[in-house]
Amino acid sequence: MTRWIGRIAAVLFLGGVAGHGALAAAPGPTGQWVVEDGKAAVDLEPCGDKLCGKIAWLKIPLNDQGKPKTDIHDGDSALQTRPLCGLLMLWDFTLNEDGFWSGGKIYDAEHGDVYSSTMHIQDDGRLRVRGYIGISLFGKSQIWTRPVATLPHC
């Protein structure tokens, strides 16, 4: 009987340590992510006590004139000359108890729109980013992946 208790305790202890190590080693959302269509990569990083993201890489960084792409779709004409590379496109995300990042905003540079947003890392390690208007039900999700190697910053 004592042997069984010892074995059960050892299994529970090792399982708890292994499980704890897996949780502790699980990567957070910080770092570089390639957006769903593969046209850009975003660096997610802390900004104060929140999480933010900037465009770090563009598959096609230059416009038809051979110049760096700018934010031509922004509704504010004064902002249309700012470069897309380095542009803040996610901000104000806070971590909830359930592991979701919420309360954030995401900028859609292809249309010049800002949406409320949430994100979380799925079990497969990919990042699910959802943008929406009003409530999350009325929105769209994208799945972002980590690059095999860090992409060069534009």
C-alpha positions in Angstrom: 0.0 0.0 0.0 2.8 2.4 0.9 4.5 1.7 -2.4 1.3 2.7 -4.3 0.9 5.9 -2.4 4.6 6.7 -3.1 4.2 6.0 -6.8 1.0 8.0 -7.0 2.6 10.9 -5.2 5.7 10.7 -7.5 3.4 10.7 -10.6 1.4 13.6 -9.3 4.5 15.5 -8.4 6.3 14.9 -11.7 3.1 15.6 -13.6 2.6 18.8 -11.7 6.2 19.9 -12.3 6.0 19.1 -16.0 2.7 20.8 -16.3 3.9 23.8 -14.4 7.0 24.0 -16.6 5.0 23.8 -19.7 2.8 26.7 -18.6 5.8 28.7 -17.5 7.6 28.1 -20.8 4.5 28.9 -22.9 5.4 32.0 -25.0 3.3 35.1 -24.5 2.1 37.2 -27.4 5.2 39.5 -27.5 7.4 39.2 -30.5 6.9 39.1 -34.2 3.8 37.8 -35.9 3.0 37.5 -39.6 -0.6 38.6 -40.4 -3.0 36.1 -42.0 -2.5 37.2 -45.6 1.3 37.3 -45.3 1.6 40.9 -46.5 3.0 42.2 -43.2 4.6 41.3 -39.8 3.8 43.1 -36.6 6.0 43.4 -33.5 3.9 43.0 -30.3 5.5 44.5 -27.3 4.6 46.0 -23.9 3.8 49.7 -23.9 3.5 50.7 -20.2 1.1 48.2 -18.6 -0.6 47.3 -21.9 0.3 45.6 -25.1 0.9 47.3 -28.4 1.9 46.4 -31.9 3.8 48.1 -34.7 4.2 47.2 -38.4 7.8 45.7 -38.5 7.9 44.2 -42.0 6.1 44.6 -45.3 6.2 42.0 -48.1 6.1 44.9 -50.6 7.5 47.9 -48.7 7.7 50.3 -51.7 4.8 51.9 -53.6 4.6 52.2 -57.4 7.0 55.1 -57.4 9.6 53.1 -55.5 9.2 55.0 -52.3 8.3 53.6 -48.9 4.6 53.0 -48.5 2.6 55.5 -46.5 -0.7 55.5 -44.7 -2.7 56.8 -47.7 -6.0 55.4 -46.6 -6.1 57.2 -43.2 -9.2 59.5 -43.0 -7.1 62.3 -41.6 -5.2 63.7 -44.6 -2.5 65.0 -42.3 -1.6 61.4 -41.4 -1.5 60.1 -44.9 2.2 60.8 -45.3 3.3 58.8 -42.3 5.2 55.6 -43.2 3.5 52.3 -42.8 6.7 50.7 -41.5 6.8 51.4 -37.7 3.1 52.4 -37.7 1.3 51.7 -34.4 -1.5 49.4 -35.5 -2.5 47.7 -32.2 -2.8 49.5 -28.8 -4.4 49.4 -25.3 -4.6 45.6 -24.9 -4.8 44.4 -21.3 -4.5 40.8 -20.1 -7.7 39.2 -18.6 -7.8 36.4 -16.1 -8.8 34.0 -18.9 -5.7 34.6 -20.9 -7.3 36.9 -23.5 -6.0 40.3 -24.3 -8.9 42.7 -24.6 -9.9 46.4 -24.5 -7.6 47.0 -27.4 -7.8 48.8 -30.7 -6.6 47.7 -34.1 -6.0 49.9 -37.1 -6.8 48.5 -40.6 -4.2 50.3 -42.8 -5.8 49.0 -46.0 -9.0 50.9 -45.3 -8.1 53.5 -42.7 -10.5 52.1 -40.1 -10.0 51.5 -36.4 -11.8 48.7 -34.6 -12.1 47.4 -31.1 -10.1 44.2 -30.7 -9.2 41.2 -28.7 -6.5 38.5 -29.1 -5.4 35.3 -27.6 -2.9 32.6 -28.3 -4.6 29.4 -29.4 -3.6 25.9 -28.2 -1.6 25.5 -31.5 0.5 28.5 -30.7 -1.0 30.8 -33.3 -2.5 34.2 -32.4 -6.2 34.8 -33.0 -6.8 38.5 -33.5 -10.4 39.8 -33.7 -11.5 43.2 -34.8 -15.1 44.3 -34.3 -17.5 47.2 -34.0 -19.7 47.4 -30.9 -19.7 43.8 -29.7 -17.3 41.0 -30.6 -20.2 39.1 -32.4 -20.0 41.7 -35.2 -16.5 41.3 -36.3 -13.8 39.3 -38.1 -10.9 37.2 -36.8 -7.5 36.6 -38.3 -5.0 33.9 -37.4 -1.4 35.2 -37.2 1.6 33.0 -37.1 5.2 33.5 -35.9 7.8 33.6 -38.7 10.3 30.8 -38.9 13.0 33.4 -38.5 12.6 37.0 -37.4 11.9 39.1 -40.5 14.1 42.1 -41.1 12.6 45.4 -40.1 11.7 47.7 -42.8 
